[in-house]
Amino acid sequence: MAYHQPVTRAGLKDIFGYDISRELIGRLAARDLIAPGPWAPRRGAPYTYVTTPGFVAAFGLQDLRDLSDAEALRDAGLAGE
């Protein structure tokens, strides 16, 4: 999610290949890992979600720029397309 933010639930489905429940979104938000982002510029203006400073801290990062390079992860077979 951090590589694709802001992202809608539909966008998360595209990333993970299955529906992401509102319950899961709620649990991630309750743990301060994600927060509401800007409205998506699409019909119906769906919610988007972004990572939080709590997400960064939970993964021992200083900021999101410390994430591994997405292309390198794909090349290593550790991430999907």
Residue pairs with C-beta under 8 A, 6 or more apart in sequence:
1 7
1 12
1 15
1 34
1 49
1 51
2 51
2 55
2 64
2 67
3 67
3 70
4 11
4 15
5 37
5 48
5 49
5 50
5 51
6 37
6 38
6 40
6 48
6 49
6 50
7 15
7 37
7 48
7 49
7 50
8 40
8 42
8 46
8 47
8 48
8 49
9 19
9 20
9 22
9 25
9 46
9 47
9 49
10 46
11 48
12 20
12 49
13 19
13 20
15 80
17 80
25 34
25 49
28 34
28 49
29 35
29 36
31 54
31 58
32 52
32 53
32 54
32 55
33 51
33 52
33 54
33 55
33 58
34 49
34 50
34 51
34 52
34 55
35 49
35 50
35 51
35 52
36 47
36 48
36 49
36 50
37 47
37 48
37 49
37 50
38 48
39 45
39 46
39 47
39 48
40 46
40 47
40 48
51 64
56 62
56 63
56 64
56 66
61 67
70 79
73 79
74 80
74 81
